[in-house]
Amino acid sequence: MPSYRRPTDLPPRMRDLNDALHDLHECAGLPSTRNLSKAILLDDRLSTTASHERVRSAFSNLTLPSWDLVQALVTVLCPDAGRGPCETELEHFRSLWRSALREARGDAQLPKPAELSVQQTSDHRDSWLPATGRTRFSLNMTKALADQLTEAFASMPTQALSAESFATIEPRPGVYQLFHHGQLTYVGKDRSLPTGLVRAARKISGRCASPRSVET
């Protein structure tokens, strides 16, 4: 089958990850989205599943795919790509994904540290010492928490939104995300995750068909 459409206008680090996925897919013989979805489902090493729409989104969407999806695709493509140990490929893709994540969060270009002026001294054995400097610093706790949640969610597998999956979740406080066809549709928190998930599923049932997956 032909290769998937490569999205245009991606930021640099996202482009690196997307190009690497496409190259691996081509080396593996261009398996279809449905074959990849089935391979992920049948691979005992993986704890996630992915519909063929979600598989296609990893290659064609402008948004960063979750790490569990990238990991699953690399795992099932590696044996047919002939590139050596799968662990090496996973390490390479993990590095690409983390760089793309930092870029998506706005951390790709870190602010320069406050510049320190330098003055020469003649009465100290260390001939060069930094002069004391000051700079304004603002700590945004809400943004810091959101950034941590974004990275944590991105590295977690998804589960089908069903009574069976609710039964596996402990009734403790937490935060969750709901997806429909691989697209994020809802973010919430609750004092009891199972209760919150049931309530959220009912709340959004009128907006779209039943959400397909959940991260907690």
N, C-alpha and C positions, 0 to 999 in steps of 0.2 A: 504494500500500500504506500501512497506518497507520505512524505513527512508532514508533521503538523505545521500549521501556520506559525511563523515566528512573529511575535508582537513587535511593533515598532515603538520608538520613543520611550524605551525603558531607560531608567537611570543606569549609570555605569556598572555598579556591583550586581544589580538585578540582571543586566545584560550578560555579565559573565556567567551567572548561575544558569540562566535560560539557554545560553549557547552551549554550555556543558551538558545540560540535559538533552538537548537536541542532538548533539554529537554522539552521546552515548546511545540514544535511541537509534540513530542511523547505523552505528557500529553493530548493534544487536539485530539488524535486519528489518527495522521499521515495523515491529508488531503493532497490531491494532489496539485501540483503547479498550475494547472488550476483552481481548486476550490478556492485556496487562491487568485489567481489573480482576479477571479470573485467576491469574497467576499470583496476585497479591493475596486473594482470598485463600488459596490453597497452600501458601507458603507457611509452614509451621514456625518459622523464625520470626514472623511478623505478628504484631498484636493489633494491627489496624486493618480496615477494609476501605476500598475506594470504588465508587461507581465509575462507569466509563466516562460520565460527564466530569467527574472530579479529576480523573486522570488527564483528560483533555485540557482542563483548566490549568494544570501545572505547566503545560507546554505553551498555552496560547493566551492566558489571561495577563493583565497588566499588574495584578496583585501578587504579592509574595506567597508561594504555596507553603503550607505548614511543613515542619521538619519531618513529621511522621510520614507524610506523603512522599517527600523527596527521598527519604530513607527507603521506603517501600519500593519506589521505582528503581532506584539504584540497585537494590538487592536483587530484584527479579530480572533486570537488564544485564547485570554484570556477567553471568555465565555465558551468554551468547555474544557478548561484546569482545571477548578475547583480550581483555586489558590487564590480566593478572589478578592478584588477590582482591576479593571484594572489599576486604577491610581497608585496603589502601584507597580504593575509590570512595568508600564511605567517609573516610577521614578527609579526603580532598573536597567532597561535596559539603561536608559539615562546615569546613572553613569558608567555602563560597557562600553558603547559606547564612552563616553568622555575619559575614561582611554585608550581605544584602539586607539583613535584619537591622543592623546598625544604621545603614543608609536610610532605610524606610522610617526609622525612628528619628532621623535627623542627626545622628551621631557620627556620620561619615567624616565630616569636617569638624573636628573638635576645636573649641576655642583655644586660642593661643594663651599660654600661661602669662600672668602679669610679668612684664619685663622688669628686670632689676638693674638699676644703674650700678656701675662698678667704680670704686675709688681706690687709689693706690695709697698704701700706708708704708711708713718707713720705720715704725717702731714695733713691728710685729713680725714674727718669723714667717707667717703666711703673707706673702706680698700683695695678694689680691683678695679683697673681701667684698661681699655684696652689701650695698647700702640698703637700709630699711625702706621698704616700699609698701604702699597700700593700694587696694583695689576694692571696688564695690562688688559684693557677692550676694545673690539672691537664691535661696533654697526653696524650690517648689516641691513640697512633699507629695501633693496630689499627682504631679507629673512623674515623680520618681516612682511612686507606687504603680501608676499606669504602665510605665516602661517595664517594670519587673513582671507585671501580669502579662503584658504582651509577649515577652520572651518566654515566660513559663507556658502560656497557652500554645505558642507556636511549636514547642517541642513535645507536646502531649498528643497521644493518639485520640481519635474520636470513637464514640460508641453510638450504636443505633438508639434512638429515643423510643424506648419500649419499657413495659412493665418489668421485663427481665433485667434490663440494665439498671433500672431504679433499685431493684432488689440487691444489687451488688454495691451500692453506695451507702456509706455510713451516714446516719442522720446527724451530721455535724455542720456547723456554719461553713459557708464557702461561696465561691464565685463560679459562674458557669457561662458558657457560650452555646448558642443553638445555631445550627447550619441547615440550609435547605439547598440541595443540589450543589454542595460545596461552597455556598456563599453564606457569609455570616449574616444572620437575621435578627439576633437578640442577644443581649448581654444582661445578666442579672446576678443578684446575690440573695441569700436567704439564711436564716438561722438553722434550717434543716434542708440540706441539698435535695433529698428526694421530694420533699413537700414542695420546695420552690420549683423544681423541674416540672412536676405535674401541673402546678398552677400556671407556670409560664407556657407550657404546651397548650393548655386550654385557652389561655389569653390570646395567643397568636394564631390559633387554629382558623380563625375567620379571615386572617390576612393572606394565608397561603395554605397549600396542602400541608399535611403533617410534616414538621421538620424531620429531616432524615438522620441527623447525628447531633451529638452533644459532646462538649469538653467540660470537665469539672476540675 
